[in-house]
Amino acid sequence: MYDLFGCWTQINTLTVMFVIIMYEQIRDEGVLVRLLNKLVLLTCMLVGAKSLAADSPTPSQWKPAPDLPITFQEVYPAVFMDRVFIGGGFTTTDSDSFYGLGPTRKVFILNPAEQFWEKAPDLPESRHHLGMTSNIHYVYAIGGFTGPKEDAWQPQRAVYRLDSRKSRWMSASSLPIPMAESVYANVGKNIHVIGGKTRKRGETQNIDTNAHYVLVNNAYWRKAKPAPTARASAAGAVIGNDIYVIGGRTGGENRQNLNTVEVYDTQTETWQTRAPLPIAAAGLAAAVIDGKIIVSGGEAFSNTGNWQDGKVFNSVFLYDPNIDEWQELEPLPTPRHGHGKVSLNGEVYVLGGAAKIGPQETLSSTLIYHPTQD
């Protein structure tokens, strides 16, 4: 039942004036009463609907998805043949090489229709920070780090690929230089690898690089225009012919977290700078949906260089290339860095990562982002 007196108080002055004018025209008290009751009832319905909308919490656009079979962080997944591929990251292990984590050969595939992870062929070698990307012919596993516990961060040149039969990984053309923690992108048939960490021959320390190589026709690598900024642990995304490199960090004496955004036009082979990310972070992830980039999570080391003195973010931002602006979206349910991210069938998948800075609290959980339907 509606509280007619309470609802009556919601009727504004214009409504009362309307009733008075109608009475002047009608001159029938019975008609006036019926008209007034209908107006009160209509006002009650509108007020009630408004109250219900105000009291109802907005449903989250982040929904849980099937957990990964193992914990995973520092991963760069890919979509191939409408399936999500993930592998070659850090996972929890007894034979650790970095604070309870070790590189893995394991690869898993998600069929979104079935919402179930199945095991794929193992990589030929264990890797962490392995880059995955794909074209219409193959899914690629590129570079990454490996090595014994005392030197587990050796960047690699080796590249492997898996075809549609998914029987086993085959060796592909090796990178011109060892690279890991890079941005990996597919435009047309070509595969791009940009920035990250490398190591000069005979050296024992990794350095940031702005190197940019393109795998042409699945056959050979050619050198492309280097990125303006040498950095590692950035996020990458592709819109049309443009490759975006977002955030990341630099090491060495000038170490810093970055909010820099640069875009490479594969047609003109030129770099340009875009509006900076609202936060400076590395270990973040990006995916494209409806022609816009969604960037999530990440971590920021302190200026001391000690990974333990830092923080992890749950922030989510949307970039619109048409107006070169960032917009903040609903945050992740929990902070994440080192997570993977892909878009498929109008949804964004967030895969694994870690809830705390560095190698702490590695996750197997995954999320799906459902954009708001206008």
C-alpha positions, 0 to 999 in steps of 0.5 A, a space after each residue: 500500500 502507498 502512504 497517500 499522505 506521505 506521497 502527497 507531500 512529494 507533489 510539487 507546486 506545479 502539480 497542484 496548480 495543474 489540478 486547480 486549473 483543471 478544476 476551473 475547466 471541469 467544475 466537477 468535484 468527483 472528476 477532480 478527486 479521481 484525477 487527484 488520486 491518480 496523480 498522487 498514485 503516479 507520484 508515489 510510484 515514481 518516488 518509490 522507484 527512485 528510492 529503490 534505485 538509491 537503496 540498491 547497491 550497484 552490482 560489481 562489473 568484476 565477476 569471479 572466473 575459473 581459478 587457474 590450475 596453479 598459482 601464476 604471476 609475471 605472465 603475459 597471456 594471449 588469445 589464439 583461436 578464441 582460447 586464452 593461453 597462459 604459461 611461463 610465469 613464476 609459480 609456487 614451488 619447493 625448488 624455488 629460485 626467487 623467494 618460494 617461486 620458480 619458473 615453469 614450463 606449464 601452459 594452460 588453455 581456457 575455453 570461455 564457452 566451457 569456463 574450464 582450464 585444460 592443460 596444453 603442451 609444456 614449453 621446451 624450457 621453464 621460463 618466467 616473464 615469458 611473452 605470449 602473443 599470437 597471429 592467425 597462424 601461431 601462438 608464440 612464447 617469446 624470450 623471458 627469464 630463466 637460469 639457476 637460483 643464483 642467476 635466475 634472471 637471465 634474459 633469453 633469445 629463444 622463441 617457440 610457437 604452437 599451431 592450431 593442432 596444439 600438439 607441441 611447441 616448435 622452435 621459431 626464429 630467435 630474437 636478435 638479442 635476449 629480451 624479457 619483461 617486454 611488451 608483446 603485440 600483434 598487428 596483422 601477421 607481424 609480431 612486435 617485441 618492444 623494450 624490457 630487459 636485456 643483457 649484453 654478451 659477457 655481462 652479468 647485469 640486466 639493463 633496460 632497453 628500448 629495442 624494438 623488433 618485428 617478426 615478419 611473416 613468421 619467418 625473420 626478425 627485423 629491427 624497427 624504430 626504437 621506443 623513445 623510453 627504455 623501460 621494463 614491466 610496461 603494459 601493452 595494447 593494440 588498437 588498429 595499427 597502433 601499439 600502446 606502451 603504458 607505464 613500467 619502470 626503469 632500473 639502475 641509478 635512475 630507477 623510477 616508476 613510470 606513468 609514460 604512455 607512448 604509441 607506435 604507428 605501424 603504418 608510418 613507423 613513428 612514435 608519439 607521446 599520449 596523455 600519461 597514466 594517472 598513476 606511475 606503476 609497473 607490473 600492470 596489465 592492459 586489454 582493449 574493449 570497444 576501441 578503448 584500453 582498460 589498464 588495471 593494477 600494478 606495483 610501485 617500488 620505492 626509490 630505494 630500489 628495495 622491492 619490499 618498500 613499495 605498494 600494489 594497486 587495485 586501480 582501473 583506468 579506461 583510456 579513450 584514444 579519440 580524446 586522449 583522456 583517462 577515466 577511473 573505473 571500478 577498482 579490482 576487488 583486491 590489488 594485483 600486479 604481475 597479472 595477465 590480461 586479455 579481451 575476448 568476446 566483449 569481456 576482459 579476463 584478469 589472470 593470476 598475479 600477486 596481491 602483495 609487492 614482489 613475490 608475495 601472495 601469488 594468486 590462482 584466481 581470475 576475474 571477468 570484467 563486464 562493461 556497463 551496457 548503456 
